[in-house]
Amino acid sequence: MGVAKAWRFSLISANNLALLQNQNGNAIGSSNTNKHVCWRSTATTSFQMKPISWSLVCGLMLFALGLISLFTGHMASDLEWYSQRLVRPSLYSGLDGGRREAIDIWKSKYSKYFYGCSERGRRFAPAIREQSSNGYLLIATSGGLNQQRTGITDAVVVARILNATLVVPELDHHSYWKDDSDFINIFDVRWFISSLAKDVTIVKRVPDKVMRSMEKPPYTMRVPRKSAPEYYLDQVLPILLRRRVVQLTKFDYRLANNLDEELQKLRCRVNYHALRFTKPIQSLGQRVVLTMRKMAKQFIAVHLRFEPDMLAFSGCYYGGGEKERYELGEIRKRWATLPDLSPEGERKRGKCPLTPHEVGLMLRALGFANDTYLYVASGEIYGGEETLRPLRELFPNFYTKEMLVNEELKPFLPFSSRLAAVDYIVCDESDVFVTNNNGNMAKILAGRRRYMGHKRTIRPNAKKLSALFMERHRMSWDTFSRKVKSCQKGFMGEPDEMRLGRGEFHEFPYSCVCKKPFSDVKTGYMESVTKIKSTYNQKKVGEKSLPILKRTSMAEEPTALADSEDNEFLSD
């Protein structure tokens, strides 16, 4: 709001008050008490003083308040935003001096104030040796690569809870993905075992001596989903002590979400450090990243889940007519236990993945330009190129791993998990990660990117966006863009989106993300000022003097903080 607008506001308010006075003038005039809201002089003087106009004084007061409001930033047009900041202030909100600034769509200016912290505590006892453990724990994971990743992570924690020796987990060869890869083909086994040696004892297989001594084969059982540590101690440990070897099957999301902080940090050490891909996968993934970096300084990675089976499972409708209804309906018959769902109801609930076109519209509305480079990680897209065409038109710089490293990719083609691992690396290294769904890869990567420095991660607010997409033809582009930005508040990967107990821990690893001490932040600020001075001196060589930089508090100069170097979080 400018000065002219504040002035108009004060005049309108004064006129309204004057009108109110005129409507009540007779009643006030008939009173002998001469009571007024605004003060006026009643002292007896040698001359007759005219009464001060009540409406004029109040109007001037309102105008003054308007000016004060203008220069302190508390304007009526920002009332909704400011009230939200009061109700739920963001972390380090004091650093921006309370001023509203346009969000940087490429990175969060607050990310540099946080770091991943998963070190074991002093009271966290060392791992039990194999000979002293309560037995051997076998794990059979389930699902695709990232679903199995959650199972492996939780398997290490369960072994710790049971004081058991963990045998390197078996990967699922019978799921929809039908990938015959073993653990050793995807993850660095030696690194996995050695990096967790202080937490849990891990072996590649149960010793032959132990197997020969067993009277019965390993006991096999399946635990309920999200079981608490007490369940494992009460139900699994007695069997383990009696049988020496226990196998847990279909092991995905079989451990409770909320655990003791030290166990949560162990989850992070496994997920973000111990599970390192093999050298061939790492090498190919980094080659793709390097190729993208050669073409563009910054790029977006979009994870598109738009496979036929995924769409059929969702129960949603995407506008393909009877052909789509028939084809997805036939696929849906594979799951006999799936309930009948209302496509309209699922869309209103935000359960439908965004189409590639909708992803493109969301990104353009958020402010990403037409020349932005996109890396698209996806499987088989339902509808093929016809479905992808609108996204390509919105972002012509459109690339996939098949386009960038086609020859090098050929040995990986028969193995879906290895292909997914390459996409995982590129998405993790991207400047911005965007997903059209809330699946396992989206959650795992969102959590990792938070842990590695709150790198910009955009997940669509599908519940609000779905209604907006349906009405987009009835509004201008500017209006649509403004509404998309409003819908996406709280879904852009900012640090204050992560709160204790929110969502799955794999997506919101709150126990493993720490704030830097304020002294470190201040040091970083002074370093950035020194760098600015140095740069200025280099550019102004030969000038007589350097203008004195004004010394300000942290709250008074947030832009200097935003200009400092990116945080130096090293990925494993």
N, C-alpha and C positions, 0 to 999 in steps of 0.2 A: 504494500500500500504506500503510495507516494504522499507528498505533503498536500497536494491538491485534493487527493482522496480523503485525507484526514480532515482537511478543511471542510469539504462537502459533508462529511459525516457529522462534524460539529454543528454546522448550520442547520442540517435536517433535525438534529436533536434539539437545538434551540427553538426552532419553529414549532416543533411538536409541544415543547414545554410551554411556549407562549400561548398556543392554542388552548392548552389545558387551563392556563391561567384565565384566559378570556371567558371560557365556559363557566368558570367558577367565580368570575369577577364580582357579580352582584352579591353573592353570599359573603365574599370577603369584605367588600366595601361596606356592607351594612353592619359589620361587626365593629364594636367600639374598642376592641382589644388591640387592633392593628398588629395581629400576629402574621409574621412572614417566615417563609422557609429560609431565605437568604438574609444576612445581617444588613442593616442600614443604620446610618447615624441618626440618633434621636436627640442629640445634645442641643441645647438652646444657644444660639449664636447671634451675632449682631446682624446677620443676613439670613435670608430664607434659602435653605439648601434643598434642592430638588431631590426627590427620592431616586435612588439608583434603580434602574430597570432590572427587575428580577430575571427576566428572560435573557437580558444581555450578559449579566454576571454569570449565570449558569452556562450560557453558551460559550463564554470565554473560558470557563473552567473546563468544559468538555473539550474545547479545542486544545487547551494546554495538555489535558490527559491524552488526547490523540497524538500530540507531538511526542510526549514522553513514551507512549506505547510504540511509536514509530522507531525511536532511537534505542529502545531497549529490546526490540525484537518480538514483543508480545502482541502480535497483531491479530485482529479478528479472523483474517483469512487463514492463519496458522493455528487456530484454536484447537482443532481436532488433533493435529500432529503434536502440539505441545502437551495436550492433556494425556496423550499416550506416553509421552516421555516421562510425565510425572507418575503415571500409574506403574509403568514398567521401565525404569531407566536402563539404558544399555550399559554394559560393562565399559568402564573408562569414559562414560558419557561426559565427565567434567573436562576432558581434554579438548572438546570442540567448542567450549565456551557457550553452549546452549544454542548455537546458531544452526539453522537448517541448511544443509548442503545437499546438492544432487549426489545420488549414490554413484560410485565408480562401478560401472558394470563389469570391469575386468578384475578387480580385486577389492577386498575390504581394507579400508584404511586402518582398521583396528586389529588386523590379523597379526601385525608385528609385535603386539603386546602379549601374545600367548605362545606357548610352546608345549610339545608333547613331553609328558613326564610319567614314565612307567617303571622307574627304577624300583627294585625291591627294597622294602623297608628293613631297618636294622633288626627287627624282631622276627623277620620272616626266616624261619629255620631252613638250613640247607636241605637239599634233596636226600631222601633215604636211599641208601645203596641197594643195588639189586638183591644181594644176598639177605638183606635185612627187611626187604619190603614185604607187604602182605600178600603178594602174588602178582600175576601178570594180567594186564588188562588189554584185551583185543577189541578193536573198534572197527565196525563196518559202516562207512559213511553212506550218504544217500543224496541223490539229485545231481545237479550240474556242478560245475567247478566251484562257484561261489557258495552254493548251499553246502557243499562238502567242506569248504574252507571254514565255515562256522562250526561244523561238526568236529573238525580237527582241533580248532581252537578250544572248544569246550572239552574235548577228550583229554587234553593236557591238564586242564583244571580239575576234572573229575579224578584223574590219576593222582593228582596232588591231594585231593580231599581224602582218597582211599589209602594214601601211602602205598600206592601200587607202582610197579614197573610198567611203563607204557610200551607196547609194541607198536612200531610204525603203522599207522592206520591203513586199512585197505580202502581203495576207492571203489565207487559204484560202477560196475560194468553192465548193469542190467536196466538202467533208467532209460527214459525217452531218448537221451543223448547217445546211448550205445557207444561209449568210448572205452576202448580196452586199455587205456593208459593206466599205469600204476603210479604210486606215489613218487618213485624214483625217476619217472619220465617227466614229471611236472615240477617237483620241488627238489631243492638241494638237500638230500637226506643227511649228509655229513654236517652241514651247517645247522640243520634242524635239531640234530641230536646234541651237538656241542654247545650251541647258543643257549640251550635250556638246561644244561647239565647241572646248574646250581638250583634249579627249581624242581625238576622231575627227571628221574632216570629213564632213558628211552633206549630200547634195543630194536634191532632190525627183525628179530624173530625170537620165539620162545626157544630156549636151549633144548637140544635133543635129549639131554639127560633128564630134564624136567618132564618132557613129553613121554619118555619111556617109563618114567616112574608113576605116571598117572593111571589109575585104575579105569577111569572113564574119560571120554573125550571132553574138551572144554565145554563148560556150561554156557548155553546161549539164552539170552533174555533181551527183551525190549522194554526200556523204561518209559514212563509217560512223558509227554512233552513238558518242558520247562519244570522239571523236577527240582526241588530244593536240595541243598547239600545233605539235609537230614534224611531224605529218602535214600540217598546212596549209602549213607552210614547205616541205616536201619535195614534196608532191603538187599543191597548189593554186597556190602562188606562181609556179612556172615557167610554168604555163599562163596565169596572169594577166599576167605580163610579156610573154608572146608574143601574147596575144589582146586585151589592154587591158580587156576586159569579160568577167566570169565570173558565171554564175548558179548558185547552190546551191539545190537543190530539196528539198522535204520537210524543211525545216530546223527540227527540234525535237529537243532533247537531242543535238545533233551535236558538242558540245564537252565535253571531259573535265570531270569534277566537281572535281577537285583541280588548282588552278592557282597560279601565283605570287600572292602576297598583293596586289600592286598591281592585277593583273587581276581578282582576286576583288572588290576594292573598286570597280573599274569596273563590275562586274556590279551591285553594290548601287546605284551612282549611277544606272545606267540603270533598274533595276527599281523603286527606291523614290523616285526623284526625277524622272527624265526622262520616264517614261511616265505622263503626266497625262491624265486623260480630258477630253474636250471639255466646253465650258461647259454645253450642254444636259443631258448625262449627269450632270455634277457637280451641277447645280442640282436635278435630279430626285432623285438619291441623297440629297442633303442635306435635301431636303424630307421624305423618308421618315424619315430619322434624327430630324429635328426633331419630327415627329409622334409617333414612339416616345418621345422625351424628354418631351413634354408629358404623356404618359400615365403614364410611370414614370421614376423617377430612374435606375434601372439596368435593362438588358434583355439577354437572351441572343439571339444570332443562331445559328440552326441551319442548317447546309448539308446538305440531304438529297439524296443521289444515290440515287434509287429508281425511275429510269425503266426501262421494259421492256427496252430494249436493253442497259442497264447490268447488269441482273439476269441477262439471258440470257448476256451475255459472261462474267459471273462463274462460271457453272456451278453456282450454289448453289440450294438448295431452301428455300422460305420457308413451307411448310405449306399451300399452296393446292390440294393434291390433283392429280388428273389434268388438270384444266383448266389449272392453272399449268404443269405439265410439258409439256403439248402446246403452249401458246402461246409459252412461252419457248424450247422446242425448235425451233419454226418460225423464230423470230427468229434463233436461233443458227446456222441454216443459211446465213445471209448470209456468215459467215466460214468459208470452206472449210478454212482451215489450222488452225482451233482444235482442240486435242486433246480427247479424251473425258476428262471430269473426274468424280471422285467427289464428290457434294454433301457427304457426311459428312466426307470427307477435307479438302475445302476449308474447311469450317467449323472443323474441329479446327486447321487451320493458321492460322486467323484471317484468311482471305481473303474472307469474306463480309461485305458491308456490313450494319450493324445496321438492323433494321426501325425505322420511326418509333416503334412501341411500346417497343422495346428502348432507344431513345434516351431516351424519357421515363422509363423505369424507372431508367436509369443516372443521370439528372439528379436525380430525386427521392431516390435512394439516396445521392447525394453531398451532399444537404442543401438543394437548391433547393426552395423552398416552392411550394405549389399556386397562390399568387397571383403568381408570377413571370411577367413578360411575355416572350413568345417571338416573335421574328421568324424566319419560316421561309423560307429561300431554296431553291427547288427548281424542277425542270421538271415534266414530266408524272409523276405518282406512279402506279405500277402498282397497280391496285385502287382508285384514286381516294379518295373520302371514306371509304369503308369501311376502307381501310388507315390513314388519318389519324385516325380516330375515337379510338382508344386514347390517342394523344398529346394530342389536344384535351381528353380527359377528365382527363388528368393535369395539363395546363396550359391552363385555359380561356381565359386571355389570350393567344390565338393569333392572329398577324397575318402577312399576306403583303403584297407590294407591290401586288398586285391589289386587296386590301381597303383599302389606305390611299390610293393615288393612281390610282384606276381610270381617270378621265378623262384625266389628264396622261400616262398610260402608253400610250394608244392609238396614238400615232405610232411607238412603239417596238416594238409587237407583231410586226411582220413580221421583226424583226431579233433573232435569238437572242443575238448577241454584245453588243448594246446592253442587252438585258434582263439578261444576266449581269453587265455592268459596273455596273448599278444595284445588284444584289445584292452585288457586290464591295465597293462603297462602304459599304453598310449593315453588312455583316459586319465590315469593317475598323473602323468606328466603334463597334461594340458593346462592351459591358463584358466580355462573355464570348463567345467564339466556339467553337462545337461542331460537329463533323463526324461523319458516320456512315461515312466512307470515307477512303481515303488517295489520292484523286485529285489532279489538277493544281491545282484551286482550293484544296483543303485545304492542300496543300504551300506554294503561293505565299503564301496568306494567313498561314499559320503563321509563315513566314519574315519576312514584313513586320511582323507583330505583335511578333515578337521584336526586330526592329530598332527599332521604334517604342516600345520600353520594356517588353518582356515582358508585354504585356497578356494576361490569362488566356485560354489557348487549350487546349481539352480535346479530345484525340483518343482514341477508345476503344481500350483494350487488347483488341482483338477476340479474340485467341487465348485469353485467360483468361476473358473475359466470356462467350463463347459457351457454354462448359461450365457456367458459373454460371447463365446464363439457363435452361438446360435443367433445372437442379436447383432452381430457385427455389421451386417449389411444395412442396418437401420441407423448407423451413426457414422460420423466422419472419422477419418484415420486418426486425427489428433485426439478425438474423444476416446476412441478405442485404445490408443496407446496409453492415455492417462489412466484408463480403467484397468488395463493389464498391469501397469506399474503398481497401482493400488492393490490389486489382487495378490501380487507377488511379494508384498511386504511380509517379512517373516519366513520367506521361502528362498532366500538368496544366499544362504550359507554364512550369514553374519554370526559373530561369536555369541551374541546374546540370544540366539535361537536355541542354544544348547542349555537345557536346564535339568537338574537332578530328577531322575525318574521319567523323563520324557522319552517315549518310544523305545525301540530295541537298543541295547547297549552297543551292539555292533555298528549302529548308525549314529548314536550319540554317546561317545566314550567319555562321559563327563569326569570320571575318576582319573583320566589320563591326560587331561588338558589343564595346564596351570597358567596363571597370570604372572607376568614378570613383575618383580618388585618395582615400586614407583621410582626408586633410585635408579634402576636400570633404564627405565623409560626416560628419565630426565637426562641420564648420560647419553642415551641415543639421540635425544633432542639436541644436546650441545654439540655432539659430533656432527649432526646434520647441519647445524649453523656454521661450524668450522669449515665443513665442506663447501657450503655456499660462499663463505668468505674467500676460501682458497680459489674457487672457480671464478669468482668476481675479480680477484686480483690478477688472475691469469688473463682474463679477457680485457682488463683495463690497464695493461702494462704501459707505462709511460705517463699515466695521469698523475697529477700531483698528490692526490690523497684519495683514500677510500672512504665513502660516506659511512658514518658510524651506524652500525646495525642496532636498532633499538632492542634493549634487553627486556624481554617480557616473560610473564609466567607461562606455564604449560597451557593453561586454559585460554590465554590471550592469543596464542599463535599456533593453532592446530595445523595450518597449512605447512609449516616447517616440518612437523612430524610426518605428514603424508608424503613429503618429498624425500624422506630418508630411504635408504636402500631396502630392498625386499628382505624378509627374514630368511635366515640361512638354515632352513630345515633340510637335512639330508635324508633322502629316501634310502631304504635298505635295498 
